[in-house]
């Protein structure tokens, strides 16, 4: 994951300090805007993957660092000791597909078909997400994008702030800047990805 080494609090404080509007906006709004843009950048553009190798698969697997929708692939060892990819399914389908190689969500946990056996090695590849910034942690949690692309975060927050304050001209200016910066970042990630996957 990228790390700008700039805290969420520093970004929010900088934006509040430059204020040219009379409207007071609660910190919770700044955190909401910051989280929404950072999560979108990391999940829709950066798309960094991480791996979980649960030690105990005798029951359903607790997903500690990811949600079910973040799962990209699930692999399990078959009877020949080879990893096979399991297909995503649903709880109701799991009863009809008991002998198929599937995974599904049961009671908030990741479940794999029982025919694979309790000692099956399972590997979960999932989409890595940045830490959600809250009023408790925003003074220590850093923005998880490259430093040179922090203006994306600033532009989006400014655009939202001015929209909330009914300053449409300033809002449009910053959201236009945000869209241009977002396009540049998307191209940068695409070039970087192509460079490191060849």
WOCOR-V326778 format. One record per helix or strand. SS is the DSSP state (2 for helix, 1 for strand). FROM is the first residue (numbers start at 1). LEN is the number of residues. If there is no record, write none. Layout:
((SS/FROM/LEN) (SS/FROM/LEN))
This chain:
((1/7/1) (2/8/10) (2/27/20) (1/49/4) (1/61/1) (2/68/3) (1/71/7) (1/83/6) (2/91/6) (1/102/5) (1/109/4) (2/114/3) (1/122/6) (1/142/1) (2/147/18) (2/168/30))
